[in-house]
Amino acid sequence: MISKTLFIGVAVIALAYIYNICFQQSAGSVETAIIQAWEDQLKKPVKTFSKIVIGLNSNVDLIVNGRELLEALEAKSNGVYNDHETLTSIQDIQETFANYFRKGAAVERPFVDGKVYQHIVEKAGKLDDHQWYIGGNAALMAETVASSFPLTKVQLIGPVGQRLHKLLNPSITVPKVSLTESDEVHLIMEYQIGEKWGNDTATVANRFITSYDEANGKMTMLDTFFKSIQEDNPDLVVLSGLHMMEGQKEEVWKSRVDYLAKNLQGLPRDLPVHLELASMANGKFIKYLAETLLRHVTSLGLNEQEITFVLEVTGSPVRNILDENERPRIDKVGDSVHFLLEQFGHSKSRKSSRLTRVHLHSLQFHVAGVIGDSWRNIESAVGAGTRMASLRACDLKSLTADKLNLKLPRNFSLHEQDTVRQLNSSQPIMSWSKGDKHFVFSPVLVCKKPLKTVGLGDAISATGLFYSEFNPLYYS
């Protein structure tokens, strides 16, 4: 009797032990499987870019906690939510910050009063936890390439002051004409999950960006940019910072966009040009930018907010890509990327266009689309981009499942005519084709406690771009 009781007791303990192990493994099994799948499936391209020219926006970011800065400025949460296209006062900042804080969405808006902005920057610089960091899409992408792909020669064109020059990777080449006496300063107001502002609580970690930036806003380095392309003979050109023109008068940004289009049109078709968009609000500016420039670039990088505005002003049948919780729907995003390639991409009837690649990144997933065999290794490119999002957000050198969460909907479709499916964690990178266009999807493992919100999109796009292999013979 005793031996039987002992046997049962030992068996129960053993089963409990086995169950506990299995439960612990299954609790993180999805994230673990995705991390392993990325490691197993990602392949670097056969041919990589060896020399690139990147421009045009660069600055230093002054990073602070948004709530603490507003309190230091004696700004009160008044329950008013506005989306000001340009900012002229502390109240404008508070209302626009509150509007996007409650949505958990990143946004950037230009400040148009230099004296008020300088006062705000001085207050921010006195906060205990303020940090100086590399800023500007061009500088951030240059930094990512220099650190992640050290064999590539990187030339950065943009206004580079003394503070920024010291922060940059020493391998990045900055021509003397790009060096300036003082730095342009952008203000990054971050917030973490669970922070409160007024009656609202942040559901994700993100940031609000504002700046009073004359050099980048007026695109003062445009001539230097195209001169460097001619002299340096790169095999990749990266263009960013165009959103900085939004705060200028219409005649100014129109002339700058026209100048860009004319010079891009003159570049060899076998030289890929990537355009990285950023947050914008002026519908007229976005429409002119899209209709004038998109057909003159080879590759496009953007997020769900930016594509939403582009869709609205270009007559897309796909408009609202968000679900009831204001998160991007995978099928709507897939159809949106298809629309951009259909509307602006290279085709037999639109041979003058060079656009063949679109990479859209969001918090929960990425979708990329390419035309024909214009770009190769696209599956690895999208997977590498999503992996980089996790690494940068958590500030990790290698991914660990306990720091990450898969936040995709339980059931989803990849495009309008797709069946409802569930993610296979051992094969997270999924693809489909529509006509001559090929699309790839990969989930993002969202960082539970993000340490960095600035520059994620730039790091993602640069990584995805460098895992992609451009086929220059496609246009011949």
Salt bridges, closest charged atoms under 4 A:
GLU39 OE2 - ARG387 NH1 3.38
GLU71 OE2 - ARG67 NH1 3.59
ASP83 OD1 - ARG109 NH2 3.09
ASP92 OD1 - HIS84 NE2 3.45
GLU95 OE1 - HIS84 NE2 2.95
GLU108 OE1 - HIS243 NE2 3.28
GLU195 OE1 - ARG67 NE 3.06
ASP213 OD2 - HIS186 NE2 2.62
GLU250 OE2 - LYS254 NZ 3.20
GLU250 OE1 - LYS284 NZ 3.53
GLU276 OE1 - HIS274 NE2 2.81
GLU276 OE2 - HIS361 NE2 3.57
GLU291 OE2 - LYS287 NZ 2.85
ASP323 OD2 - ARG327 NE 3.59
ASP331 OD2 - ARG329 NH2 2.69
GLU342 OE2 - LYS437 NZ 2.65
ASP373 OD2 - ARG376 NH2 3.88
GLU379 OE2 - HIS438 NE2 2.74
ASP395 OD1 - LYS452 NZ 3.83
ASP418 OD1 - ARG421 NH2 2.74
ASP436 OD1 - LYS437 NZ 3.01
